[in-house]
Amino acid sequence: MGIILQGGHMDKIANTESSTWPRGTSVPGLVSVIIPTYNRATLLPLTLDSVWQQTYRPIEVMIIDDGSTDGTPAAAEHWATEHADDSGFTMRVLRRENRGAPIARNEGAELSLGEYIQFFDSDDLMRPEKLARSIAVLRAEPELDFVTCDFLRFQEKNGTRLTNMDQWVFSQRKNTIVSYVNQPCLSTHSPVFRRSSLSKVGPWAEDLPVWQDFEYGFRIFALLKGKWLPEVLYDIRITPNAISDTKARKDDPTLGEAYVRACAHIEKNARALNIFPEIIRKELGVKLAKHAHSLAGKKSWTAYEVVSQAAICRLGFIQRSALVWHRLRLKLRRKY
């Protein structure tokens, strides 16, 4: 048995186009696996292998190449040719200019044909039963909008797995919308959705280069009913240039603004749906404060300034005072 969350807020949500996305036509039973990719010529075939090894059929894979400058499109086309004899498995490769993962996911979902939709990343690995287990639950419980699961993180060197890192046991976390803000229990790769349910949530926010999954997860929590399976059904590869890695972009002046913008989206939707808007705002302040400390550790000073200031505006007196003192100490030490 998994944990079930009832989404009880079906009012109109802000910043979505819920009536028009994705298009309604679909092939019964088909799972569309939507994979944005950028410069993953070596890793993408391994991810595709893990999808092809699923015990479930039929599957459609949508590869959206986000302006790769290496051999990623050729690697995808070669892989598709090598697996063309599987009648229950189809793949399309779409090429476009570099505009970011959220736009790629939206385009992939819009062009897909699956009754079910699985978003996935191009460097991670599905375990063979991920889709089969998820679809079986969705078919058995028609009131559910999605099924999600636990996962492991791992690292590799020279093609050899070095370590399995911490297990993310989403199924054992609190599954309230308030606790989600500071302890998320959804990731981009976790849920398998009914296509019809995604229209309630709307498309991914295309103005968020970071925290897009965090913002999207809030809408999922607010509007959908899901089930958490207490099983590890996929593995996330830790790579130095993953989408969540900000070290390479630490001096990007827009980075801090993007974190704050994601929180602003969530606050707007919390108000629109009347979901504890003041509590959510304070919890977002706590999250931003924690992230400000992380940014300071990475010496991402421009982003730190923006994020810490946004946190101060949302925190209670004691937490606000602690962060103000932290900023002052850094300035006195001429860190930024």
C-alpha positions as CSV (number, residue, x, y, z in Angstrom):
1,M,0.0,0.0,0.0
2,G,1.2,3.5,-0.8
3,I,0.4,6.9,0.8
4,I,-2.5,8.7,-0.9
5,L,-2.8,12.4,-1.2
6,Q,-6.2,14.0,-2.0
7,G,-5.9,17.2,-3.9
8,G,-8.9,19.2,-2.6
9,H,-8.5,22.5,-4.3
10,M,-10.0,22.4,-7.8
11,D,-10.6,26.1,-8.2
12,K,-8.9,27.9,-11.1
13,I,-5.2,28.1,-10.5
14,A,-3.1,31.1,-11.5
15,N,-0.6,31.1,-14.3
16,T,-1.8,28.0,-16.1
17,E,-3.6,27.3,-19.4
18,S,-5.4,24.3,-17.9
19,S,-8.1,24.1,-20.5
20,T,-5.8,23.8,-23.5
21,W,-2.7,21.8,-22.5
22,P,-1.8,19.2,-23.4
23,R,-4.1,18.4,-26.3
24,G,-6.8,15.8,-25.5
25,T,-6.3,13.2,-28.2
26,S,-4.4,10.1,-27.0
27,V,-3.8,6.4,-27.7
28,P,-5.3,4.2,-25.0
29,G,-2.6,2.4,-22.9
30,L,0.3,4.3,-24.5
31,V,2.9,5.8,-22.1
32,S,4.7,8.9,-23.4
33,V,8.1,9.3,-21.8
34,I,9.2,13.0,-22.4
35,I,13.0,13.6,-22.2
36,P,14.5,17.0,-22.7
37,T,18.2,16.7,-23.4
38,Y,21.2,19.0,-23.9
39,N,24.8,17.8,-24.7
40,R,24.2,14.2,-23.4
41,A,25.6,12.2,-26.3
42,T,27.3,9.7,-24.0
43,L,24.6,9.4,-21.3
44,L,21.4,9.6,-23.3
45,P,21.7,6.1,-24.8
46,L,22.0,4.7,-21.3
47,T,18.8,6.4,-20.3
48,L,17.1,5.2,-23.4
49,D,18.3,1.6,-22.6
50,S,16.6,1.8,-19.2
51,V,13.3,3.0,-20.8
52,W,13.5,0.3,-23.5
53,Q,14.0,-2.3,-20.8
54,Q,10.7,-1.5,-19.2
55,T,8.4,-4.5,-18.8
56,Y,5.5,-2.3,-19.9
57,R,4.4,-1.7,-23.5
58,P,3.4,0.3,-25.5
59,I,5.8,3.2,-25.0
60,E,6.5,6.3,-26.9
61,V,9.7,8.3,-26.2
62,M,9.8,12.0,-27.1
63,I,13.4,13.3,-27.2
64,I,13.4,17.1,-27.3
65,D,17.0,18.1,-28.1
66,D,17.4,21.6,-26.6
67,G,20.0,23.0,-29.0
68,S,22.8,20.5,-28.3
69,T,26.2,21.4,-29.6
70,D,27.7,17.9,-29.4
71,G,26.6,14.6,-31.0
72,T,23.4,14.2,-28.9
73,P,21.0,14.3,-31.9
74,A,23.0,11.8,-33.9
75,A,23.3,9.5,-30.8
76,A,19.5,9.6,-30.4
77,E,18.8,8.9,-34.0
78,H,21.4,6.0,-34.0
79,W,19.8,4.5,-30.9
80,A,16.3,4.8,-32.5
81,T,17.5,3.0,-35.6
82,E,19.1,0.2,-33.6
83,H,15.8,-0.4,-31.8
84,A,13.4,0.1,-34.6
85,D,12.2,-3.5,-34.7
86,D,10.3,-3.2,-31.4
87,S,6.7,-2.7,-32.5
88,G,5.6,-1.6,-29.0
89,F,8.3,1.0,-28.7
90,T,8.5,4.2,-30.8
91,M,10.7,7.2,-30.5
92,R,10.7,10.7,-32.0
93,V,13.6,13.1,-31.9
94,L,12.7,16.8,-32.0
95,R,15.4,19.5,-32.5
96,R,15.0,23.1,-31.4
97,E,17.1,26.1,-30.3
98,N,18.2,26.2,-26.7
99,R,15.3,27.6,-24.6
100,G,15.4,25.5,-21.4
101,A,13.9,22.3,-20.0
102,P,10.4,23.6,-19.1
103,I,9.7,24.7,-22.7
104,A,11.0,21.4,-24.0
105,R,8.8,19.4,-21.6
106,N,5.7,21.5,-22.6
107,E,6.4,20.9,-26.3
108,G,7.0,17.2,-25.7
109,A,3.7,16.8,-23.8
110,E,1.8,18.8,-26.4
111,L,3.0,16.6,-29.3
112,S,2.8,13.3,-27.4
113,L,0.0,10.8,-27.9
114,G,0.1,8.8,-24.6
115,E,-2.8,8.2,-22.3
116,Y,-0.2,8.4,-19.6
117,I,2.8,10.8,-19.4
118,Q,6.1,10.3,-17.7
119,F,8.6,13.2,-17.6
120,F,12.2,12.1,-17.3
121,D,15.8,13.5,-17.5
122,S,18.4,12.4,-20.1
123,D,21.0,11.2,-17.6
124,D,18.9,9.1,-15.2
125,L,17.8,5.5,-15.2
126,M,14.5,3.8,-14.8
127,R,14.3,0.4,-13.1
128,P,12.5,-2.2,-15.3
129,E,9.2,-2.1,-13.4
130,K,8.7,1.6,-13.0
131,L,6.1,2.1,-15.7
132,A,4.4,-1.3,-15.2
133,R,4.0,-0.8,-11.4
134,S,2.7,2.8,-11.9
135,I,0.2,2.0,-14.7
136,A,-1.1,-1.0,-12.8
137,V,-2.0,1.2,-9.8
138,L,-3.6,3.9,-12.0
139,R,-5.8,1.2,-13.7
140,A,-6.8,-0.3,-10.5
141,E,-7.7,3.0,-8.9
142,P,-9.3,5.3,-11.4
143,E,-9.7,8.1,-9.0
144,L,-6.0,8.7,-8.9
145,D,-4.3,11.3,-11.1
146,F,-0.8,10.1,-10.7
147,V,1.4,7.5,-9.1
148,T,4.9,8.3,-7.7
149,C,7.7,6.4,-6.0
150,D,11.1,6.6,-4.2
151,F,14.5,6.8,-5.8
152,L,18.3,6.5,-5.2
153,R,21.0,8.8,-6.2
154,F,24.3,7.5,-7.5
155,Q,27.7,8.6,-8.9
156,E,29.8,7.1,-11.6
157,K,33.4,7.4,-12.7
158,N,34.7,6.1,-16.1
159,G,31.5,4.2,-16.6
160,T,31.7,2.4,-13.2
161,R,29.1,3.0,-10.5
162,L,31.1,4.2,-7.4
163,T,28.4,4.6,-4.8
164,N,24.7,4.6,-4.2
165,M,24.1,7.8,-2.2
166,D,21.1,8.6,0.0
167,Q,17.7,7.1,-0.7
168,W,14.9,9.6,-1.1
169,V,12.0,8.0,0.6
170,F,9.2,10.2,-0.6
171,S,6.7,7.6,0.5
172,Q,7.7,8.2,4.2
173,R,7.6,12.0,4.2
174,K,4.7,14.1,5.3
175,N,2.4,14.6,2.3
176,T,0.8,17.9,3.3
177,I,1.0,20.9,1.0
178,V,2.6,23.0,3.8
179,S,5.3,20.4,4.6
180,Y,6.0,20.1,0.8
181,V,7.4,23.6,0.7
182,N,10.4,22.7,2.9
183,Q,10.5,19.0,2.4
184,P,9.4,18.2,-1.2
185,C,8.3,14.7,-1.9
186,L,8.0,14.9,-5.7
187,S,10.7,15.3,-8.3
188,T,10.6,15.8,-12.1
189,H,11.1,12.0,-12.6
190,S,8.8,10.6,-9.9
191,P,5.2,10.7,-11.1
192,V,3.4,8.9,-13.9
193,F,0.4,11.0,-14.8
194,R,-2.9,10.5,-16.5
195,R,-2.8,12.8,-19.5
196,S,-6.3,14.0,-18.7
197,S,-5.1,15.1,-15.2
198,L,-2.3,17.3,-16.5
199,S,-4.9,19.7,-17.9
200,K,-5.9,20.5,-14.4
201,V,-2.3,21.5,-13.5
202,G,-1.3,23.3,-16.8
203,P,2.1,23.5,-18.4
204,W,5.5,23.9,-16.8
205,A,6.4,27.5,-15.9
206,E,8.7,28.6,-18.8
207,D,10.3,31.5,-17.0
208,L,12.0,29.4,-14.4
209,P,15.5,28.1,-15.2
210,V,15.7,26.7,-11.6
211,W,13.2,25.4,-9.1
212,Q,10.7,24.6,-12.0
213,D,10.0,21.1,-10.5
214,F,9.4,22.7,-7.1
215,E,6.9,25.1,-8.5
216,Y,5.2,22.4,-10.6
217,G,5.0,20.1,-7.6
218,F,3.1,22.7,-5.6
219,R,0.4,22.8,-8.3
220,I,0.3,19.0,-8.4
221,F,-0.2,18.9,-4.6
222,A,-2.9,21.5,-4.8
223,L,-4.9,20.0,-7.6
224,L,-4.4,16.3,-8.0
225,K,-4.8,13.1,-6.1
226,G,-1.8,10.8,-6.1
227,K,-0.4,7.7,-4.5
228,W,3.2,7.2,-3.2
229,L,4.6,3.7,-3.7
230,P,7.2,2.7,-1.1
231,E,9.5,1.4,-3.8
232,V,12.7,2.6,-5.4
233,L,11.8,2.6,-9.1
234,Y,14.5,4.9,-10.6
235,D,18.0,6.2,-10.1
236,I,19.2,9.8,-10.4
237,R,22.8,10.2,-11.7
238,I,24.8,12.9,-9.9
239,T,26.8,14.8,-12.6
240,P,28.7,18.1,-12.3
241,N,26.6,19.8,-15.0
242,A,23.2,18.6,-14.0
243,I,20.3,21.1,-14.3
244,S,20.2,21.5,-10.5
245,D,23.9,22.4,-10.3
246,T,24.4,26.1,-10.0
247,K,28.2,26.2,-9.4
248,A,28.9,26.9,-13.1
249,R,26.4,29.7,-13.0
250,K,27.3,31.2,-9.7
251,D,27.9,34.7,-11.1
252,D,24.7,34.7,-13.2
253,P,22.8,37.8,-12.0
254,T,19.4,36.3,-13.0
255,L,19.9,33.1,-10.9
256,G,18.7,34.7,-7.6
257,E,15.8,36.3,-9.3
258,A,14.7,33.0,-10.7
259,Y,14.6,31.4,-7.2
260,V,12.5,34.3,-6.0
261,R,10.2,34.2,-9.0
262,A,9.5,30.5,-8.4
263,C,8.4,31.4,-4.9
264,A,6.3,34.2,-6.2
265,H,4.4,31.8,-8.5
266,I,3.7,29.5,-5.6
267,E,2.5,32.4,-3.4
268,K,0.2,33.6,-6.2
269,N,-1.3,30.2,-6.6
270,A,-1.7,29.7,-2.8
271,R,-3.7,33.0,-2.7
272,A,-5.7,32.1,-5.8
273,L,-6.6,28.7,-4.2
274,N,-6.9,30.0,-0.7
275,I,-4.4,27.4,0.6
276,F,-2.9,28.8,3.8
277,P,-1.4,31.7,1.9
278,E,0.3,33.4,4.9
279,I,1.7,30.1,6.2
280,I,3.0,29.2,2.7
281,R,4.7,32.6,2.5
282,K,6.5,32.1,5.8
283,E,7.5,28.6,4.8
284,L,8.9,29.9,1.6
285,G,10.9,32.4,3.6
286,V,12.4,29.5,5.5
287,K,13.3,27.7,2.3
288,L,14.8,30.9,0.8
289,A,16.9,31.4,4.0
290,K,18.3,27.9,3.8
291,H,19.1,28.4,0.2
292,A,20.8,31.7,0.9
293,H,23.2,29.9,3.2
294,S,23.8,27.4,0.5
295,L,24.6,30.1,-2.0
296,A,26.9,31.8,0.4
297,G,28.8,28.5,0.7
298,K,29.2,28.4,-3.1
299,K,30.2,32.1,-3.0
300,S,27.3,32.9,-5.3
301,W,27.1,36.4,-3.9
302,T,24.8,38.1,-6.4
303,A,22.2,35.3,-6.0
304,Y,22.8,35.4,-2.2
305,E,21.9,39.1,-2.0
306,V,18.7,38.6,-3.9
307,V,17.6,35.4,-2.2
308,S,18.5,36.5,1.3
309,Q,16.6,39.8,0.9
310,A,13.5,37.9,-0.4
311,A,13.7,35.6,2.6
312,I,13.9,38.5,5.1
313,C,10.7,39.9,3.6
314,R,8.9,36.6,4.4
315,L,10.4,35.4,7.7
316,G,9.2,35.9,11.3
317,F,11.1,38.2,13.7
318,I,13.6,35.6,15.1
319,Q,14.5,34.0,11.8
320,R,14.6,37.3,10.1
321,S,17.0,38.7,12.7
322,A,19.3,35.6,12.3
323,L,19.5,36.1,8.6
324,V,20.1,39.9,8.9
325,W,23.0,39.1,11.3
326,H,24.4,36.6,8.8
327,R,24.3,39.2,6.0
328,L,26.0,41.8,8.3
329,R,28.8,39.4,9.3
330,L,29.5,38.6,5.7
331,K,29.6,42.3,4.8
332,L,31.9,43.1,7.7
333,R,34.2,40.4,6.5
334,R,34.0,41.8,3.0
335,K,32.8,38.6,1.5
336,Y,30.4,40.3,-0.8
